[in-house]
Amino acid sequence: MQNIKALIFDVFGTVVDWRRGIAGEAEAFLGQEKGLSLDWEEFADAWRAKYQPAMEPIRRGERPFTKLDVLHRENLVEVLADYGITSLTDAEIDRFNTAWHRLPPWPDSVPGLLRLKTKFIIGTQSNGNIALMVNMAKNGGLPWDVILGSEVVQAYKPQPEAYQRACEALMLPPEQVLMTAAHNNDLAAAKAQGMSTAFVARPLEFGTKNRKADIEPGPHVDISAWSFTELAEKLGC
C-alpha cells in the first residue's frame, strides 16, 4: 500500500445507502404526496433489480452507451407499471427519477473520505453519470477530488475499459490506484486489470432480512475494513 496515490470508489452501496434512500424518496412521493400504500423497501429493491440487466445490452455492444439517469428512468417506468401505477405525468416521473441524486451516505463515509483525502486523491468510479454523482456529492457532503465512472470512460463496470480508462485519466499505473468497493465482483474485475483493491463491508446494503451483501473479502483483495474510517486508519490517515 506504500505506493498508492489515489483511491477510487464504487458508490452505490459502498459510499451511499441506496436502499434506504430510494425507499424514503418513494414513501415521500408516492406515499405522502400521492396517497399510495406500498412496501417501500420492496419498491426500492424492485427498482434496483433492473439496474444490472439494463446495462447488459450496452456491455454487449447491442446498444450505444447510454447514461445511467436514462436507464434509471426506463427502469422506473417498468417498475411503476409492475405496481399498476399509471397516474404519474412525465414531469413527475422525471422528478422522482432524481431520487438517485440524493442518496444518503453511510455514517462513516464523509468522515472517512475526509481523512483519506488528506493523503490521497479520492474519486468516484461508479456506473452513475456525472450529474448524478455531482448532485449526490453536493447533497451528502461527499468531498471528491474527481468524478470518474461510466460517462467519463464510456463503459460500464465490470468491463475492463472502465478500470483501465479511469487509471489513464489519473495518469497513474493501475497498481497505484486503489479500487474500493463493498462488492467482490467489482474488486475482482479491477484486480484483473492490475489495480490494487480495498474491500469495505456494507452488511446492511440489502437490509436486515436479505443477506445478499458481501461480508468477507475475496482472495483478490489487498486490504479490507469495516468502515472508511478504519480504512483511513490502516492507510495512515
NUDRENTI-238262 format. One record per residue (C-alpha): residue number from 1; residue in three letters; chain; x, y, z. Coordinates in steps of 0.1 Angstrom, whole numbers, m for minus. Layout:
BEGIN
    n  res  chain   east  north     up
  NUM  ALA      A      X      Y      Z
...
This chain:
BEGIN
    n  res  chain   east  north     up
    1  MET      A      0      0      0
    2  GLN      A     30     23      2
    3  ASN      A     28     32    m35
    4  ILE      A     m9     41    m36
    5  LYS      A    m16     75    m50
    6  ALA      A    m53     75    m55
    7  LEU      A    m85     58    m42
    8  ILE      A   m115     54    m65
    9  PHE      A   m147     42    m51
   10  ASP      A   m178     23    m61
   11  VAL      A   m206     45    m49
   12  PHE      A   m240     27    m48
   13  GLY      A   m239      5    m17
   14  THR      A   m203     13     m9
   15  VAL      A   m205     50     m2
   16  VAL      A   m242     56      0
   17  ASP      A   m272     36     13
   18  TRP      A   m293     34    m19
   19  ARG      A   m319     11     m4
   20  ARG      A   m328     34     25
   21  GLY      A   m326     65      2
   22  ILE      A   m349     51    m25
   23  ALA      A   m374     37      0
   24  GLY      A   m375     71     17
   25  GLU      A   m380     90    m15
   26  ALA      A   m407     66    m27
   27  GLU      A   m426     70      6
   28  ALA      A   m424    107      5
   29  PHE      A   m435    110    m32
   30  LEU      A   m458     80    m38
   31  GLY      A   m470     77     m2
   32  GLN      A   m473    111     13
   33  GLU      A   m478    131    m19
   34  LYS      A   m498    106    m40
   35  GLY      A   m515     87    m12
   36  LEU      A   m503     53    m22
   37  SER      A   m496     25      3
   38  LEU      A   m467      1     m7
   39  ASP      A   m438    m18      9
   40  TRP      A   m413     10      2
   41  GLU      A   m382    m11      7
   42  GLU      A   m397    m37    m17
   43  PHE      A   m402    m10    m42
   44  ALA      A   m366      1    m38
   45  ASP      A   m354    m34    m43
   46  ALA      A   m376    m38    m74
   47  TRP      A   m362     m7    m90
   48  ARG      A   m326    m16    m82
   49  ALA      A   m331    m52    m95
   50  LYS      A   m334    m37   m130
   51  TYR      A   m301    m19   m127
   52  GLN      A   m277    m46   m139
   53  PRO      A   m300    m60   m166
   54  ALA      A   m304    m25   m181
   55  MET      A   m266    m22   m187
   56  GLU      A   m261    m56   m202
   57  PRO      A   m271    m46   m238
   58  ILE      A   m246    m18   m236
   59  ARG      A   m218    m40   m223
   60  ARG      A   m225    m65   m252
   61  GLY      A   m224    m37   m278
   62  GLU      A   m261    m41   m287
   63  ARG      A   m269     m6   m276
   64  PRO      A   m249     27   m277
   65  PHE      A   m236     40   m245
   66  THR      A   m265     54   m225
   67  LYS      A   m260     73   m192
   68  LEU      A   m275     58   m161
   69  ASP      A   m301     85   m155
   70  VAL      A   m317     74   m187
   71  LEU      A   m316     38   m178
   72  HIS      A   m329     45   m143
   73  ARG      A   m359     63   m158
   74  GLU      A   m366     35   m182
   75  ASN      A   m364     11   m153
   76  LEU      A   m387     33   m132
   77  VAL      A   m414     33   m159
   78  GLU      A   m413     m5   m159
   79  VAL      A   m415     m7   m121
   80  LEU      A   m444     17   m119
   81  ALA      A   m462     m4   m145
   82  ASP      A   m454    m36   m125
   83  TYR      A   m471    m20    m95
   84  GLY      A   m500     m8   m116
   85  ILE      A   m492     29   m110
   86  THR      A   m502     47   m142
   87  SER      A   m513     82   m129
   88  LEU      A   m479     99   m129
   89  THR      A   m471    126   m155
   90  ASP      A   m438    126   m174
   91  ALA      A   m426    155   m154
   92  GLU      A   m434    137   m121
   93  ILE      A   m415    106   m133
   94  ASP      A   m386    128   m142
   95  ARG      A   m386    144   m108
   96  PHE      A   m389    110    m90
   97  ASN      A   m361     96   m111
   98  THR      A   m337    121    m95
   99  ALA      A   m341    103    m62
  100  TRP      A   m308     86    m70
  101  HIS      A   m291    120    m69
  102  ARG      A   m300    124    m32
  103  LEU      A   m289     91    m17
  104  PRO      A   m276     94     19
  105  PRO      A   m240     85     27
  106  TRP      A   m233     57     52
  107  PRO      A   m224     73     86
  108  ASP      A   m187     67     82
  109  SER      A   m184     78     46
  110  VAL      A   m179    115     49
  111  PRO      A   m155    113     80
  112  GLY      A   m135     86     63
  113  LEU      A   m133    103     30
  114  LEU      A   m121    135     46
  115  ARG      A    m93    116     63
  116  LEU      A    m83     97     31
  117  LYS      A    m84    130     12
  118  THR      A    m55    144     33
  119  LYS      A    m31    118     18
  120  PHE      A    m46    105    m14
  121  ILE      A    m66    116    m45
  122  ILE      A   m101    104    m40
  123  GLY      A   m127    100    m67
  124  THR      A   m157     81    m78
  125  GLN      A   m156     50   m101
  126  SER      A   m193     45   m104
  127  ASN      A   m217     34   m131
  128  GLY      A   m235     67   m123
  129  ASN      A   m233     96   m147
  130  ILE      A   m216    129   m139
  131  ALA      A   m247    150   m129
  132  LEU      A   m259    122   m107
  133  MET      A   m225    119    m89
  134  VAL      A   m221    157    m85
  135  ASN      A   m256    162    m72
  136  MET      A   m252    133    m48
  137  ALA      A   m219    147    m35
  138  LYS      A   m234    182    m30
  139  ASN      A   m264    167    m12
  140  GLY      A   m244    144     10
  141  GLY      A   m212    164     15
  142  LEU      A   m190    139     m2
  143  PRO      A   m156    155     m7
  144  TRP      A   m144    140    m40
  145  ASP      A   m114    154    m58
  146  VAL      A   m126    140    m91
  147  ILE      A   m157    124   m107
  148  LEU      A   m148     93   m128
  149  GLY      A   m170     65   m139
  150  SER      A   m192     53   m168
  151  GLU      A   m199     86   m185
  152  VAL      A   m162     96   m184
  153  VAL      A   m148     62   m195
  154  GLN      A   m178     53   m218
  155  ALA      A   m180     18   m203
  156  TYR      A   m199      1   m175
  157  LYS      A   m182    m20   m149
  158  PRO      A   m170    m47   m149
  159  GLN      A   m159    m41   m185
  160  PRO      A   m121    m39   m185
  161  GLU      A   m122     m4   m201
  162  ALA      A   m140     10   m171
  163  TYR      A   m110      4   m149
  164  GLN      A    m82     10   m175
  165  ARG      A    m95     44   m186
  166  ALA      A   m101     56   m150
  167  CYS      A    m64     49   m143
  168  GLU      A    m54     66   m176
  169  ALA      A    m75     97   m167
  170  LEU      A    m55    100   m134
  171  MET      A    m22     94   m153
  172  LEU      A    m13     67   m128
  173  PRO      A     m4     30   m133
  174  PRO      A    m31      7   m121
  175  GLU      A    m12     m6    m92
  176  GLN      A    m11     29    m77
  177  VAL      A    m49     32    m78
  178  LEU      A    m68     15    m50
  179  MET      A   m103      4    m62
  180  THR      A   m125      5    m32
  181  ALA      A   m158    m13    m30
  182  ALA      A   m182    m34     m9
  183  HIS      A   m187    m59    m38
  184  ASN      A   m162    m86    m45
  185  ASN      A   m171    m89    m82
  186  ASP      A   m162    m53    m88
  187  LEU      A   m129    m58    m70
  188  ALA      A   m121    m90    m89
  189  ALA      A   m126    m72   m122
  190  ALA      A   m104    m43   m110
  191  LYS      A    m76    m67    m99
  192  ALA      A    m77    m84   m133
  193  GLN      A    m67    m50   m147
  194  GLY      A    m37    m47   m124
  195  MET      A    m53    m24    m98
  196  SER      A    m49    m25    m61
  197  THR      A    m81    m34    m42
  198  ALA      A    m98    m25     m9
  199  PHE      A   m129    m42      4
  200  VAL      A   m152    m23     28
  201  ALA      A   m181    m44     41
  202  ARG      A   m216    m30     40
  203  PRO      A   m236    m58     56
  204  LEU      A   m269    m38     56
  205  GLU      A   m268    m28     19
  206  PHE      A   m298    m50     12
  207  GLY      A   m315    m46     46
  208  THR      A   m316    m69     76
  209  LYS      A   m337    m97     60
  210  ASN      A   m320   m101     27
  211  ARG      A   m284   m111     33
  212  LYS      A   m271   m106     m2
  213  ALA      A   m242    m83      8
  214  ASP      A   m206    m95      7
  215  ILE      A   m193    m98     42
  216  GLU      A   m158   m112     38
  217  PRO      A   m132   m100     13
  218  GLY      A   m123   m123    m16
  219  PRO      A    m88   m136    m25
  220  HIS      A    m84   m107    m49
  221  VAL      A    m85    m81    m21
  222  ASP      A    m53    m64     m9
  223  ILE      A    m68    m46     22
  224  SER      A   m101    m47     39
  225  ALA      A   m120    m28     66
  226  TRP      A   m155    m25     82
  227  SER      A   m157     13     75
  228  PHE      A   m140     41     57
  229  THR      A   m126     54     89
  230  GLU      A   m110     21     96
  231  LEU      A    m96     20     61
  232  ALA      A    m82     55     66
  233  GLU      A    m65     43     98
  234  LYS      A    m50     13     80
  235  LEU      A    m37     36     53
  236  GLY      A    m21     60     77
  237  CYS      A    m45     89     75
